[in-house]
Amino acid sequence: MEQWMQMGRKLRELVNPSTMPVAVKFLKEENQVPVKARRPLRDLKVKMAPCQGAAMARLYGWTVAFTREDQGCAIAAHTYGWERVRDATGAISFLTRMNYASDEKSAVEVLEGFRQLEMGYDPIVVYSPLERTKVEPDVILIYVNPAQMMRLIHGATHRSGKPLESSFSGRAASCTEGVIGAYLDEDAKVVVPGNGDRVWAGCQDHEMVMAIHAGKLEELVEGLERTHKTGIRYPIPTYLRFQPEVGFSIPLSDIFKSEYAGK
């Protein structure tokens, strides 16, 4: 696990996110779950949305494992494969009633647009803080502000030179557009947190999320390190080597000279 922990420390050094990056792992068997991992239903006595598991990992430093029995979010149940929507009527009705979609046709588009895992088994999804992760990640979630996101994008595109491709719907964001999108495409995804991320998982107004496939994290860190060496850094260095002026373009150094006194 040390290599992942080291990259977590590098992210802290180079980008300094306000919360811990999160390792996300898909497991097949119960006996693969880390011994001290918390389970929402068993340990916390509630069913929860997976985005809450990510929040507990990044804010509390907990390792949290979700199974079919633990999840309490219908969209995540569908996209992670725990409980597929068999009859779309209810989902379409919900989307139109909530005005996420203007009519039945657009609601179908929303539903069909969700990325889905096809694992062939019920996945167990584990969230663990990257800097002390208990699992080898499949995906990493990094919660940042827009300036930090710029730096992450610099790192993620440094080797290929290609811009990142992401989708933005404001729905099923960190869990589906983020984790599932990054996992299926084996790439990095920029995520605008959805309503569930904010209501249930405490995501703040200034936060964005990068979801990156674990196989791409080393490239991202390398790109951050190399651009950092040339002065492209966070916090963003502000250019200050200039003579300030106030009023009608009067140099500050001249303000108190006699010719300006009393004006």
N, C-alpha and C positions, 0 to 999 in steps of 0.2 A: 504493500500500500504506500510505501514511502515516496515513490515517484509522483503519485497523485497528491499526497500531502505537500510535497515540495512545490508542485505547480500551484496549489492553493496558496502557499506562502508567497510565491512569485506574483500572483494576481493581487494579493494584498499589498505588496511592495510597489507594483507598477501602476495599479489602478485605484487601490484603496477603497473598495466598495464598503458601504456602511454596514452591510450584513454579510454573513459568510456565504461564499459560493456553495452550491448544493450538488452533491453527487447523486445521480438517479440510476437505479439498477433494476432490471427486470429479472426476477428469479422464477424458477419453475417449481421447486420443491420447498416445503416448509422447513426442512432441516438445513436449508441454505441461509435462512434468515439469521442475521447476527443475534447472538444470545440475549443481549440486553436491549434489543430494539423494542420500542413501545408499539403497541397495537391499539388503534383507536377504540374498538369495541371492548376488547379484553381489559385494557389497562385504564382507559379514560372513560369507559362506559357510554360512549356516544359513537355514532357513525359520522364520518367526516368526508369532506371533499379532499381529493388528493392535493390540491393547492394549499390546503391547510397543513399537510404533511411537509411540503416544501418550506412553508413559513416557520414551522417548528424547528426544522433543521437549520435554517438560516438565522433565526432570531434566538432560539434557545440552545442550539448546539446538540439537539436530540437526533437520534437515529429512529426513524418511524417507518413501519412496514404496513402496507395496505393490501388486503385481499378482497375478494368479492363481498365478504361479510362486513368488512370495515367501511366500505365506501358508501357515501350518502349523497352522491351527485349523479343525477340521471344522465347528464351529457358525458361525464367521464366513464360511467358504467358502459355506455354505448361505444365510445371511441377506444377504450382500453380492452373491450371485448368481454367484460364481466356480464353484461346483460344487454344484448343488442335490442334495438327498437325493432320489434316484429311488425307491429301495426303502426304505421306512421301517422295515423289520424290524430292521436293524442298529441304527438310532438308538433304537428302542423298547427293544431288548434292552439297550443301554448304559444308558439312563435307569433301567430297572428294576433292573439289576445294581448300579448305583451308589446305588440307593435315592433318586434324585431323584424317582422316581414309585413309587407303591405297587403299581401293576399296569399292565397293558397299556393300559387305558382312560385312566388318568391320564397315562401317557406320551404317548399320542396328543394329549391336551390340551396338554401341554407343547410338543410339537413344532409343533402348529398355532398355538400362541400366539406364536411368534417373529415379530417384524416382519421384513419382507423388502424389499430394494430391487428394483425392476423398471426397470432403466435402459435395457434394450434393447441393451446392450453390456457388455463386461467392464470394470468400473470400475477405474481406478487411484486408490488412496486415498493422499493425501498428508497427513502430519502435520508441522506447523511451529510453532515457538514464536510466539505472537501478537505479542509485542513486537518481533520482528524477522522477521515472517512473509515467506515467499517466495511465498505463494499468497493469492488472494482467497478467504476461507473460505466454506464452505457452513454449517458448524457450528463452534461453539467449545466446547471442554471445559475446565472450570475445577474443579480439585481443591482442596477446602477442608475445614475442620473444621465441625462443626454450627453454631457461632455465626456463622461466615462464610457458611454456607449460608443461615441466616436472613436475613442482609443481602442476599444475592443474590436471594432470594425477594421481599424488600421491593422491590428494584429492578425485578424482572421483572413484578411485579403492580401497580406504582405507577400506570401509565396506565390499565389496564383495570379494576383492582379485583377481577378474578376470580382465584380460587385456581388454582394449577398442577395439572394432571392428569398423573400418572405411573403407571408400573406397576412392581411390585417382585416379582421372582421369585428373585433371588439367582443367576441364570444369564444368560449372554450380556448382561451389564449395560452396561458403558460402550460396547461396540461396537454393541449392538442396541437395548436399551431406551434408551440414551443417544443415540448418533450417529444411528442410523436413525430412532428415535422423534422426535427433534427435527427432523430433515430432512423426514420425511413429514408431520408435523403442523404444521410451521412455527411452532414454539413452544419454550418452555423445558421441560426435563425434569429432575427430581431423581432421581439415580441412587444406589442402594446398591450399591457395587462387588461383583461376583461373585467366585466362587472363583478363576477364571482371572485376573481383575484382580489378585488378591492373590498367587497362586502365581507367575505368570509376569511380571506387570508391576509388581511391587513396591509395590502400593497398601497403605498402612498402615492399622492398625486405626482410627485417628481420622479417616480421610479419607472424604468423600463427593464426589460429582461432580455438577456442573450441566452438562448439555449444552443449548446454546441455539442456535437457528437464527440464522444471521448477520444476517438481517433484523430480529431482535428485540434485538440487542446494544446498539444505540444507545439504545433505550428503557430497557433495564436500567441502563445507565450514567447516564442522565438521572435515573432514579428513585433511584439510589444517591446522586447528588450532591444532590438536593433533600432527601432524608431526612437526609443527613449535615449539612446546614446547620441543621437543627432539633435536632441533638444525638443522633440515632439513628445510632450509629457503631460501627465495629470498630477497635480493641478496644472491647468493651462498657464504657462508663463505669459504674463501680460507685458506688452512692449511699453517701456517707460522712458526710453532715452529721447526725450524731446523737451523743448521749452514750452511750458504752459502759457496760455493766453486767456485773458478774461475781457469782458466788455466788448468794445469794438475793435477786436484784434489788437489790443494793447498788450505788449509783453508784460508779464507779471513783475519783472525786474524794474519796469519803468513806472509802475503805478504810483509810487511815492516820490517820484522826481518832481521838482517844483513846477515844471511846465504842465503837469497833470493835476497838481494840487487844487482842490476845490471844484474840480469838474465832475 
